[in-house]
Amino acid sequence: MNKVEPRTLPGFMELLPKEQILFNQMKEKIQKSYERFGFLPIDTPIIEMADVLLAKAGGETEKQIYRFQKGENDLALRFDLTVPLAKYVTQYYNELSFPFRRYQIGKVYRGERPQKGRFREFYQCDIDIIGDNELNIINDAEMPSVIYHTIKELGFEDFTICMNNRKLLTGLFEEIQVEEKSVDIMRIIDKLEKIGKENVIACLKDLELEDEKIKKIMQFIEIEGATDEKLQALENLNFTSETFNQGLQELKEVVKYVRIFGIPDSKFKVDLTIARGLDYYTGTVYETFLNDYREIGSVCSGGRYDNLAEYYTDRKLPGVGVSIGLTRLFYKLNELQAMQEAQKSIAKVLVVSMVDDKTKAVEVATTLRKQEIPTEVYLEDKKIKAKFKYADKLEIPYVIVIGEEELQNNTVTLKNMETGEQETLTLEETIKIIK
């Protein structure tokens, strides 16, 4: 029989157990952080009807969709968690309470060319607050609070949450009369961190903008100073654009409440280059950077949008949300050796039997598990040396040995694998030590 070579599709990440444990721990920390802020869990199908999923799609996004026929059904894999959220909120509108605060952690699929650190299948960890017809701007200020506590929960202390308001940029473009090219200009500005100032200027010239207008755009996004100094500098521009002045008032309000939410000034800043390339953002936008690992790019991004579900309903459902691309973040941190040392095993105890009858070993393991101690039983007939080697290789902290003497005396022998010390104890005494 011809054997098939085992291989994984490019762009799909598979981890060894040691790394998977670490990945799961990161996912769990993010989930707990989201729940601490009262976000409710939802889960939407990976496969959706193509016409539902692609109602808003177009351009590059549509080219990346995994789409296929099954019988008479035209189906597609979800490419983000925002479009399924829009469908979900519309479908269950009458059962939901607004503002609706949801989180979803799940895999999404994009058929883009796989590169180092870019995947076709990857986890996103999203939170959104959806309003019914209106949504208070203070919700925009709570997002950085969630980001702040989540990034700290993941073990990072040196990071910066960058904030802007797209209405400021839109207002600038109105002032210099380039509104018709605003989406293209924002996408170019958003690449400043990646491509640098000279390339941004070159790209703006490719849009056939006049040199004087390019100069004004660059002067605007390069406004320097502390947060309050930047806000004052924006005020001093005295723009007549209503859009600009609304954006400035919103940004001031967000900054005010970010501080009230307890975020230190050292952890956030106003960054006028943050535009977020996606054109559905309409107000506050965020990007978060680990200062020691800027090469990773933003680890948590998002913003405010006016109408989440415009393709599904006439109801106005404004929202604000952020997303952590967990797969890419994990991959990059692992590559940079910035991850904490991973466990090789979930088990805290390995129970081994020195006699043929494994009944006592299974009973002991069952008791430990009832005490919520992760426990594994070694059931193979190997020599004791092999059993200890197994525990050592998996870095299981404790081994419980049950032999003839332990059976007679209703005791166990507990070995600390780190120190090598072992002692004979009752099971109750053993549980106290392990816990």
Secondary structure, 3 states (H helix, E strand, C coil): CCCCCCCCCCCCCCCCHHHHHHHHHHHHHHHHHHHHCCCEECCCCCEEEHHHHCCCCCHHHHHCCCEEEECCEEEEECCCCHHHHHHHHHHCHHHCCCCEEEEEEEEEECCCCCECCECCEEEEEEEEEECCCCCCCHHHHHHHHHHHHHHHHCCCCCEEEEEEEHHHHHHHHHHCCCHHHHHHHHHHHCCHHHHCHHHHHHHHHHCCCCHHHHHHHHHHHCCCCCHHHHHHHHHHCCCCCHHHHHHHHHHHHHHHHHHHCCCCHHHEEECCCCCCCCCCCCCEEEEEEEHHHHHHCCCEEEEEECCCCCCCCCCCCCEEEEEEEHHHHHHHHHHCCCCCCCCCCCCCEEEEECCCCCHHHHHHHHHHHHCCCCEEEECCCCCHHHHHHHHHHCCCCEEEEECHHHHHHCCEEEEECCCCCEEEECHHHHHHHHC
